[in-house]
Amino acid sequence: MHVIEANGARIPAIGLGTWELRGRTCARIVEQALKLGYRHLDTAQAYDNEREVGDGIRASGVKRDEIFLTTKIWTNHFAPHELERSAKESLVRLRQPYVDLLLLHWPNPQVPLAETLGALAHAKSMGLARHIGVSNFTVALIEQAVKACPEPLVCDQVEYHPYLDQSKVMAACAQAGMALVAYSPVAKGKIKTDETLGRIGRFYRKTPAQVCLRWLVQQNVPAVPRTSKIERLSENLDIFDFELTDEEMKAIFALHNPKGRMTDFGFAPKWD
Ligand SMILES: NC(=O)c1ccc[n+]([C@@H]2O[C@H](COP(=O)([O-])OP(=O)(O)OC[C@H]3O[C@@H](n4cnc5c(N)ncnc54)[C@H](OP(=O)(O)O)[C@@H]3O)[C@@H](O)[C@H]2O)c1
C-alpha cells in the first residue's frame, strides 16, 4: 500500500470512509475492506459506528499493527478533562488499546483552542493515540493550532475533490509538514458521470472514481472514499498501476467551481 508521510505519521494513501455505514453493513464492509488490502479506516464518534468498525477489524484477522485507524472527537468533548474521557470511551467502543490518529472533528470557538490542543497532545502522550490532527480547519486555524499545540499535528482532514479548490489549505498544510486528508474524495459519487474524468479514464481503462482518487494521491493527498458496496471497495483501491500526466492533472484541477463545496453547516468556520 502506498503511504504518505506527514510529521512522523505514515498514512496509507487510500482509506475506507465509514460515515453513514451502520450496524452489520458497517462491520461487513470494514472486514471485507481489510481482507482486500485496505490498511486505513476512518471513523468518528459522531458516526455512531465505532463499535461496528471494531467488530470488522477483529473479524478480518488482520493484525492491529498493520492498520491505520482514525477516529474523531466530537466538539462537545473539547474541554480538557472531557476530551481525555471521551477518547477513552472511543477506545472502549472500538475495543482497541489505541488509535493511530485522533482528530478534532470541527473547530469549536466556545473552548480555547490551546486548551483543547493541550488535551489532545496529552491523549497522545498517554498512548491513547499514535498521532493527532485536526479536521475542517481553515488556514488561519491551522496556523493558530500549529503554534499552540505542544505535539506535531499530522493532518487537516477537509473536503477535497475536483469540484472544490483547496489550494490555500493545501499550502498551509505543506508549510506545517502536515498532510491534507481528503474527505468526500469522490464528491459523494457525483464524479461518476463526469465527462473529463470519464474521458481520461477510458484511456487507462479506469473508472471516473479511480481517476479522481489517483488525482488526489498524485498530490500526496490521502483519501478516504466511502462505499457500502463490496465491488467498489476493490475499484477504489485499484489506482496504483497508472499515472496521470501533468496535462491530465491540470484538466482535473480546472473542474473546480465556487459552488463545489458539499459539506457546510451553521457551525462551520468561515472557509478560505
Ligand atoms: N471530517 C469530516 O468532517 C468528514 C465529513 C464528511 C466525510 N468524512 C469522511 O470521509 C468519508 C468519505 O466522504 P463521504 O462519505 O462524504 O463521500 P464520498 O466518499 O466522496 O462518497 C460516498 C458516496 O459515493 C459513492 N461511491 C463510492 N465509491 C464510488 C465509486 N467508485 N463509483 C461511484 N460512486 C461511488 C457511494 O455510494 P455506494 O455506497 O453506493 O458505493 C457513496 O454514496 C466519510 O465516510 C467519512 O469517513 C469526514
PDBQT file of the ligand as one rigid body, heavy atoms in Angstrom, charges set to zero:
ROOT
HETATM    1  N1  LIG A 301     -14.099  15.160   8.810  1.00  0.00    +0.000 N 
HETATM    2  C1  LIG A 301     -15.320  15.390   8.399  1.00  0.00    +0.000 C 
HETATM    3  O1  LIG A 301     -15.998  16.354   8.812  1.00  0.00    +0.000 OA
HETATM    4  C2  LIG A 301     -15.909  14.489   7.364  1.00  0.00    +0.000 A 
HETATM    5  C3  LIG A 301     -17.045  14.901   6.631  1.00  0.00    +0.000 A 
HETATM    6  C4  LIG A 301     -17.550  14.038   5.656  1.00  0.00    +0.000 A 
HETATM    7  C5  LIG A 301     -16.942  12.812   5.444  1.00  0.00    +0.000 A 
HETATM    8  N2  LIG A 301     -15.856  12.421   6.184  1.00  0.00    +0.000 N 
HETATM    9  C6  LIG A 301     -15.194  11.097   5.982  1.00  0.00    +0.000 C 
HETATM   10  O2  LIG A 301     -14.911  10.930   4.618  1.00  0.00    +0.000 OA
HETATM   11  C7  LIG A 301     -15.547   9.758   4.131  1.00  0.00    +0.000 C 
HETATM   12  C8  LIG A 301     -15.927   9.911   2.681  1.00  0.00    +0.000 C 
HETATM   13  O3  LIG A 301     -16.741  11.030   2.473  1.00  0.00    +0.000 OA
HETATM   14  P1  LIG A 301     -18.284  10.894   2.069  1.00  0.00    +0.000 P 
HETATM   15  O4  LIG A 301     -18.799   9.640   2.640  1.00  0.00    +0.000 OA
HETATM   16  O5  LIG A 301     -18.922  12.192   2.417  1.00  0.00    +0.000 OA
HETATM   17  O6  LIG A 301     -18.249  10.895   0.477  1.00  0.00    +0.000 OA
HETATM   18  P2  LIG A 301     -17.508  10.094  -0.709  1.00  0.00    +0.000 P 
HETATM   19  O7  LIG A 301     -16.627   9.040  -0.195  1.00  0.00    +0.000 OA
HETATM   20  O8  LIG A 301     -16.961  11.121  -1.632  1.00  0.00    +0.000 OA
HETATM   21  O9  LIG A 301     -18.742   9.464  -1.473  1.00  0.00    +0.000 OA
HETATM   22  C9  LIG A 301     -19.504   8.399  -0.960  1.00  0.00    +0.000 C 
HETATM   23  C10 LIG A 301     -20.624   8.123  -1.970  1.00  0.00    +0.000 C 
HETATM   24  O10 LIG A 301     -20.023   7.842  -3.239  1.00  0.00    +0.000 OA
HETATM   25  C11 LIG A 301     -20.430   6.574  -3.701  1.00  0.00    +0.000 C 
HETATM   26  N3  LIG A 301     -19.227   5.910  -4.254  1.00  0.00    +0.000 N 
HETATM   27  C12 LIG A 301     -18.166   5.407  -3.583  1.00  0.00    +0.000 A 
HETATM   28  N4  LIG A 301     -17.272   4.873  -4.426  1.00  0.00    +0.000 NA
HETATM   29  C13 LIG A 301     -17.777   5.032  -5.664  1.00  0.00    +0.000 A 
HETATM   30  C14 LIG A 301     -17.339   4.667  -6.954  1.00  0.00    +0.000 A 
HETATM   31  N5  LIG A 301     -16.188   4.016  -7.137  1.00  0.00    +0.000 N 
HETATM   32  N6  LIG A 301     -18.121   4.996  -8.025  1.00  0.00    +0.000 NA
HETATM   33  C15 LIG A 301     -19.291   5.645  -7.850  1.00  0.00    +0.000 A 
HETATM   34  N7  LIG A 301     -19.788   6.007  -6.649  1.00  0.00    +0.000 NA
HETATM   35  C16 LIG A 301     -19.025   5.700  -5.568  1.00  0.00    +0.000 A 
HETATM   36  C17 LIG A 301     -21.000   5.838  -2.509  1.00  0.00    +0.000 C 
HETATM   37  O11 LIG A 301     -22.098   5.070  -2.903  1.00  0.00    +0.000 OA
HETATM   38  P3  LIG A 301     -22.189   3.463  -2.610  1.00  0.00    +0.000 P 
HETATM   39  O12 LIG A 301     -22.200   3.298  -1.125  1.00  0.00    +0.000 OA
HETATM   40  O13 LIG A 301     -23.471   3.114  -3.289  1.00  0.00    +0.000 OA
HETATM   41  O14 LIG A 301     -20.980   2.872  -3.247  1.00  0.00    +0.000 OA
HETATM   42  C18 LIG A 301     -21.472   6.969  -1.598  1.00  0.00    +0.000 C 
HETATM   43  O15 LIG A 301     -22.805   7.339  -1.898  1.00  0.00    +0.000 OA
HETATM   44  C19 LIG A 301     -16.734   9.592   5.077  1.00  0.00    +0.000 C 
HETATM   45  O16 LIG A 301     -17.306   8.321   5.004  1.00  0.00    +0.000 OA
HETATM   46  C20 LIG A 301     -16.076   9.925   6.386  1.00  0.00    +0.000 C 
HETATM   47  O17 LIG A 301     -15.307   8.814   6.848  1.00  0.00    +0.000 OA
HETATM   48  C21 LIG A 301     -15.328  13.258   7.118  1.00  0.00    +0.000 A 
ENDROOT
TORSDOF 0
